[in-house]
Structure formats: C-alpha cells, structure tokens
Amino acid sequence: MKKNKVIISGYYGFNNIGDEAILHSILTIIKNEHKDLIPVVLSNNPSETTRAHNVLSINRYSIKDIFRYLCESVLFISGGGGLLQDINGPKTVIYYCSLIILSKLFRVPVMIFAQGIGPLNMDLSKKIVKFTLNKCDMICLRDEVSVRLIESLIPEKNNINLTGDPVFLLNNSTPAVSGKGMNKKIAVSLREWKFDDSSLKNIADFLDILYKDHGYSIYFIPFQMDQDLQICNYVKKLLKSPSEIFDCKNNVINMLEFFKSADIILAMRLHALIFAAITEKPFIGISYDPKTDYFLETINVKKNNFNEVYTIELLKQFNDLKKDSSVFIDELRQKLTLIRNRSQLNCFFLNKILTKQ
C-alpha cells in the first residue's frame, strides 16, 4: 500500500473563517512544496471543506475513515489554531489528544503545527497534554506564551519550536483599495463574549460618530456566523446610523478581499486582527483572550479590554491612526517581516519531518 497521505486535524468545517484561513495556508504549503502528497482534512462538514478548499475531507468523528487513512499516511498534522485549551471543559483536549495518540499507535509521525496552547486550567487537561505532546515528533507553537507553558509541562522535550501563525503567509499580492467620501469603510469584527452592556453601547456610539462626522460606512464582518451574528445584530440595533453585515460565504479569499477594500478595522477576533495586519490596514483592537493580548503586544498596538471599551478612547485611537496612518503602516510592515519569517519556519520544520520518512 502506497503511503502518500497527510492527515490534517483542526477546528475545520465549523464555518470559522479564521480556522479556514489556517487550513488554506497549510494546504498551500503542502501543495506548493510536496505535490506528491495528498492532504486529508478531518472536518465537521466534509462536503463543505471539499467545496471550499478542493481537498479530500472526511468526517472528524468517523473512526473507520480515520483508521483507513492513517494506514496510508506519512504524517499527522495537529493544528493550527488554539486546539488544546479547556475553557469549556476537557472535551476538546481529550478529542485532539486522542487523535494524536491514535496516530502514534499507527506509527504515523505527528507534527503540532503552529498551535497556541491554553489556557489549561484543569489538572486533567495538563496531564493529558503533557503525556500526548511528549510523544510528538515535532512541536511548533505560534507564540511565546504557549512555548513557556509546554516547556514547563515537559522540560525534557527538546523539539519545541517557536514559529508563527501560517495565516501571515497568505498571498496579499493584489493592491489594497481605499474608499473616499461615503464609500469609506470601517469593518467591525465582534464575537459573543461576556460583554458589559455599556461597552457595546460605547462601540455603537463610536461607530455613529464615524458615520456622521467622518463619512464612514459601517460593515459588520462575522468570522463565525453562528457565534458572531447575534452580537453584530445587537450592536447594529444600538446604532442610529445605517450598517450592513458582510457574509464572505465561508471563503477565505472573499474575506481577504473585503479587508483590502476597508479603510479601518475594529477587531476582536485574532484572525480579524491578523487579516487587518496582512492587508496593511489601520486597526483598533479589542482584547478578550491571551492570544489577542499577545498579538497586540507583539505589534505594539494598544489593546482595549472587552469590558472597558470607551467611546472617547476609541475616538482618540481613531484620530491618532488618521493623523499618523503612514507611520502606523510603516511600523506594522517592520513587525510583519519578523512575524512572517517566524511563520515561514513552519515550512522548514514540515520539510524536516517529511525528509525523515
């Protein structure tokens, strides 16, 4: 039996455009550098994953199909994204770690691909992650916080590598288009979280001022429709100004092109912030999670805590960006060069593990 498959496990097929962008980036790397290998994606919705990415996909819960393709695989990729965390209990950790252990039982090498680890609040989760990652052949983590966490759990492990999110490698070759007059756009990415009502009202007031006084059209951009649409509609109702909701139809390129057409971004989700960065757009960040904290700190952008969002502070950041947008973009480009170099290391380590086969 010819072994020419690479299984990819992640949060795929859930209509989360951030995770779909990760998958798009991983598939691009494999297709460009390892044309002889056939990716097999574990998905919650295999038919949609096949349609969106033109890739072989199987149900992430089908043990029969997973067994079948493990027998034909030269590598199991776990990632990227924040898979190993227990915010809502240990089930997520158990699921993803079980697949890794299963792969090792089939003697398939395992690569942790640009994951962000944590939070791990439960002792059970920490024990499972420690046991599982200690058996992995290659560990690539997207941030220093994750590296420190795993090094504390398995200090004897010597193949823990700091890389970067593969979405930073997305092709952004077509020129950005900015609006003029009432065609100027602010794109707003929010997600359901434990918001204080006053913060949401302050966001709405800020958007109304941008529409009334600065001529910006308002677009809400759900990154995961079933989770983000409700809060987008809630803030939409608070507005005195007209607004629209942009649906990218679960298409990474559609979302990337929309970001290019925007003039400024107000973003909460990590990959909305990353999309803003790679399209070189001025942006304001709302932080709700250590992963967004880390990203905003890495590129030296002020963060607004999700429960301490004030209209006057958003306006100050907007005016600062408007006044010195070229300075912001120049500094962003310098940071992006370093981040992309780190993200490129994922390709190096992927090649390294595959050449051992």
HELIX and SHEET records of a PDB file:
HELIX    1   1 ILE A   17  GLU A   33  1                                  17    
HELIX    2   2 PRO A   46  HIS A   53  1                                   8    
HELIX    3   3 ILE A   63  LEU A   70  1                                   8    
HELIX    4   4 LYS A   91  LEU A  105  1                                  15    
HELIX    5   5 ASP A  123  LEU A  133  1                                  11    
HELIX    6   6 GLU A  144  LEU A  153  1                                  10    
HELIX    7   7 PRO A  166  LEU A  169  5                                   4    
HELIX    8   8 GLY A  181  ASN A  183  5                                   3    
HELIX    9   9 ASP A  197  HIS A  214  1                                  18    
HELIX   10  10 MET A  225  LEU A  238  1                                  14    
HELIX   11  11 VAL A  252  SER A  261  1                                  10    
HELIX   12  12 LEU A  270  ILE A  278  1                                   9    
HELIX   13  13 PRO A  290  THR A  298  1                                   9    
HELIX   14  14 THR A  311  LYS A  323  1                                  13    
HELIX   15  15 SER A  325  LEU A  354  1                                  30    
SHEET    1   A 7 LEU A  56  ASN A  59  0                                        
SHEET    2   A 7 ILE A  38  SER A  43  1                                        
SHEET    3   A 7 LYS A   5  SER A   9  1                                        
SHEET    4   A 7 SER A  73  GLY A  81  1                                        
SHEET    5   A 7 VAL A 110  GLN A 115  1                                        
SHEET    6   A 7 MET A 138  LEU A 141  1                                        
SHEET    7   A 7 ILE A 160  LEU A 162  1                                        
SHEET    1   B 6 GLU A 244  ILE A 245  0                                        
SHEET    2   B 6 TYR A 216  PHE A 220  1                                        
SHEET    3   B 6 LYS A 184  SER A 189  1                                        
SHEET    4   B 6 ILE A 264  ALA A 267  1                                        
SHEET    5   B 6 PHE A 283  SER A 287  1                                        
SHEET    6   B 6 LYS A 303  ASN A 305  1                                        
END                                                                             
